[in-house]
């Protein structure tokens, strides 16, 4: 059974997401967790704090300088006492997880469409 086409969205639904290129400036483990990292990212001329459940697949030092894809207009939330102002996009296949990034060099804050 093909589940890929079950939850179809309109182009208007997609347009509600503000996806941007961000650069990781700092990364550290969230104390008391094994899965969470706290990241400071640059999105154009702004900086944001993101909590991401990627610590099983990425060490903090591997992430600094990396360009990633960010859901920029996600409602801020608090995860394990740490504020998160967006969400990184990842691909998962059950046993591994990879961050989505850019194929070539582009400025942070670039809009993804």
Helices and strands as residue ranges (DSSP letters): H 11-15, E 19-29, E 37-43, E 46-52, H 60-63, E 67-71, E 77-79, E 82-84, E 87-88, E 90-92, E 97-99, E 111-112
